[in-house]
């Protein structure tokens, strides 16, 4: 799966079989705790670490393909879309990295740490990346440039991953409110 909870609706349902008796194929050690859920795409596993890095690991061998250092712990599950890896950091930036070599394509700075895994909006492929921040906002940024398209201010932190269904963004924040937002609208459809 290419994102937290498998798909944009965050159902958590993945197809496939699990071995009756799973066996360890390899281990990979980072320089800190791993609080990030892994994602999978293109023969690689992508994961963040509290050592302030995002890693790409070859799924067959467990060997590191690349890593990218941020200025803070990476606890979000990376999103893989449009041949890029998107992950937020406790340094307050959302990073867009090249899936092949881990080089930074762009980064977007928020006002506080990012613990929310990213999701995407678009028809067939991402046009916007959506995520929450501890600055109390949910953001929509252009997938190709990282430019802010819209943001919505809540009354507290947003650390959960937003779901996307029927073009709408569904999220809850630490202000104890569930919201359904049509991206770019000033008023939510449900608040």
N, C-alpha and C positions, 0 to 999 in steps of 0.2 A: 504494500500500500504506500501511496505517495504522500500521505498526510496523516495528521492526528485523527484517529477514529475512522480511518479508511476513506471516507468520501465526504463531500461538502455538507451533507445533512448530518454528519457526525454520528451515523448509526452504529459504527463499530463492528459491522458485519463484514467479514472477509470470506471470500469463497476459497475452497481448497480443503485438503485433508490434512490432519495432524497425525503423525505416527503414533501408534499405540504405545511404543516405548521410545520416546525421543532420546537422542544421544548428542553429547557435546561434540561439535565439529571444530570449534576454535574459540579462543578468548582474545579480547582486545582490551588493553589497559590504557586509560587516560591518566592525566596528572591530577585528577580530582574526582569528586563524586559525579555519578551520572544520574541526574534527575529528569532528563529528557527522555521521552519515548522515541524509539527509533522509527525511521521511515525507510522504505525500500524502493529503488528504481534503478533501471539500467545496470543491473548487476552489482549495485552498491548498497550499503547500509549507511544512512546518514543519522548522526546523533550529536547532541550538544553535551558539553561537560562543564563542571564547575571550575575547571582549569582555564576558563575563558576562551574555549575553542569550539569550533564546529568541525566534525570529522566526517570524511568519506572513507568507508572501509570496503574492500573487495569482499563480496558475499561468499565467494568460493573458498578463499584462502584466509580471510581474517586479517590480511595485510592492509596497512594504511595506503589509500590512494592519494589523499591530500588532507590538509587541515588548514583552518583559517582562524587566526587569533583576533578576538575582540577585546574590549576593555572591561568586560564583566562576565560573570557566569552565564552560560547558555542553558536554560532549563526548559525552553520550548521545544516541542517536536518540530523538526524542520518540515517545510512544505516543499515538494518537488513539483514544479510546473514550468512550462515553456523553456525547457533545457536549463533551468536555473534552480537553485536551492535558496529558500527564503527562511530566515530564522531571526528571532528577536533575542536581545541580550539584556542583562541587568544594567548594561551601560546606557540603555535608553534608545538604542538604535535597532532598526530592522535592517538586516543585511540581505542583499541579493547577490549570490555567488554563482559563477559559472559551474555547471554540473561536472564538467570534464576535468578542470584543473583547480577549482576553488578560488580563482581570482575574483576580486570584488568587481561587480558590475556597477552597483550603486548602494548607498545606504540612506536611510531616512531617520532623522533624529526626532524623538518625541521629548516630552518634558519630564519623563521618569522611566523607571525600569519597565521592561517588557517580559511578562511571564505568560502571556497569551499566545498560543500557537496560531499561526496565520491560516487563512482560508482564501478562496478566490471567487470572483464574480466574473462572468463572461459567458458567451455562447460558444461552447465547444472548447475554447481555450481562454486562459485568464486575460482579462483586460485590466482588472483591479485586484490588488491584494488587500484583504481586510484583516484587522487585528486590533486588540485592545492594549491599553497602556495603564500604568499606575498613575499617570497624570489625569485619569478619569475620562479619557476619550477613547472612542472607537474610531479608527481611521480607515479610509479607502485611499490607496495610493496606486498610481499607474504602474502596471506590472513591468512595462518596458523602461520606464525612466525613474520611478520612485518619487515622482512629483505628487504632492497631495491633491486629491480630487475632491474629497470631502472629509469632514470629521463631525462627530456627534459627542457633545459633552454630557457626562452623567454626573451624579452627585458623589461618586467615590471611585475607588480603584476598579479597573476592569482586568481581571487576570484569567478569565476563562476564554476558551476558543469560541469565536462566533460561528454559528451554523449558517449555511446559505441554502435557501429553498425558494423556488419560484422567483429568483432574482432579488429576494429580500434577505436582509441580514437579521438573524435572531441571536440575541445575546442577553446575558444577565451580568450585572456588576455587583460590587460589594455594597451598593446602596439598596440591595434587596428588591430590585425591580427587574422584571422580564420585559424586554422590548423587542418589537418587530419594526425594522426600519427599512424603508425603500431608500436605497443609497442616494445621497444628495439631497433628500428632503429634510427640511428643518424640523418637521414634526413627525414622530414615530406613528406607525399604523396601530400599534398596541403599546401602551405604556403603563 
